[in-house]
């Protein structure tokens, strides 16, 4: 099969590699497409080291089941599915608490197990979610939408009336889309005018200098560096919540006095918990409650993977790569 191989940081080559075979509880998927996210770009650049080189990246995938393991019902062949790429161990303390998102032995497609930027990928059958009907651009966004849906679930009801999303890359755009769809008034902050303009098409308004005195119930920080935290603290209301999705490792300063006197809630949210968050997200997309493909701005073919990775950081919206062999239109 054809695959996009990360040969070394910053360099992708297209090559033929052996097709993977499903294990007893696995399905094999003819990949239709794969979205790119920040973690993919980190591996591509070498900021996160790949397990080995060459390496197949990609985890935000959809496609059609074309083979199953001996313990999987044969009727699953032909299903259109989206991939839940994080495979927990179900045995560590975090999994025991239902926090499979924090599994200490988690396997992740494209990160520490073979990725989906190839014509075929193998995943456990429980991690291939049937979802007939939605358009390809919606299917490729289901996995990152699950990250957003899990984060909003962890806030508990009621949903905030007002929010500020800091960093409107693909994750911030999906958060904007989900909040606006729930009736929340959304402000957006980003250093890229193009991304702010894209966020406006989803219903957000760009934060302006004359909004200095504006406060919101919820700030979602998809960046997590000292500069973004400073913006968050300037605009979160007394008794409000700052929700962190960004994984920046740079320390930032916040005093206990600030937290206590302003009675702030600070919450971190990592991916999603198996299986409920993915099940809920798949249902929302399948029913048409949300159309996550609205955040896509750029599409490439598998042969153009190098260009896709190089261009994605400056794209206004989300980038995805169409992979041959899915059988989908």
Secondary structure as GFF3:
##gff-version 3
##sequence-region A 1 329
A	DSSP	beta_strand	2	8	.	.	.	ID=ss1
A	DSSP	beta_strand	11	16	.	.	.	ID=ss2
A	DSSP	beta_strand	26	35	.	.	.	ID=ss3
A	DSSP	alpha_helix	38	45	.	.	.	ID=ss4
A	DSSP	beta_strand	55	56	.	.	.	ID=ss5
A	DSSP	beta_strand	60	68	.	.	.	ID=ss6
A	DSSP	three_ten_helix	74	76	.	.	.	ID=ss7
A	DSSP	beta_strand	80	83	.	.	.	ID=ss8
A	DSSP	beta_strand	86	87	.	.	.	ID=ss9
A	DSSP	alpha_helix	93	96	.	.	.	ID=ss10
A	DSSP	three_ten_helix	100	102	.	.	.	ID=ss11
A	DSSP	beta_strand	107	108	.	.	.	ID=ss12
A	DSSP	beta_strand	120	124	.	.	.	ID=ss13
A	DSSP	three_ten_helix	125	127	.	.	.	ID=ss14
A	DSSP	beta_strand	128	130	.	.	.	ID=ss15
A	DSSP	alpha_helix	136	139	.	.	.	ID=ss16
A	DSSP	alpha_helix	142	155	.	.	.	ID=ss17
A	DSSP	beta_strand	162	166	.	.	.	ID=ss18
A	DSSP	alpha_helix	170	181	.	.	.	ID=ss19
A	DSSP	beta_strand	185	189	.	.	.	ID=ss20
A	DSSP	alpha_helix	193	201	.	.	.	ID=ss21
A	DSSP	beta_strand	205	206	.	.	.	ID=ss22
A	DSSP	three_ten_helix	209	211	.	.	.	ID=ss23
A	DSSP	beta_strand	216	221	.	.	.	ID=ss24
A	DSSP	alpha_helix	226	235	.	.	.	ID=ss25
A	DSSP	beta_strand	236	244	.	.	.	ID=ss26
A	DSSP	alpha_helix	256	261	.	.	.	ID=ss27
A	DSSP	beta_strand	265	268	.	.	.	ID=ss28
A	DSSP	alpha_helix	276	287	.	.	.	ID=ss29
A	DSSP	three_ten_helix	292	295	.	.	.	ID=ss30
A	DSSP	beta_strand	296	301	.	.	.	ID=ss31
A	DSSP	three_ten_helix	302	304	.	.	.	ID=ss32
A	DSSP	alpha_helix	305	312	.	.	.	ID=ss33
A	DSSP	beta_strand	318	322	.	.	.	ID=ss34
###
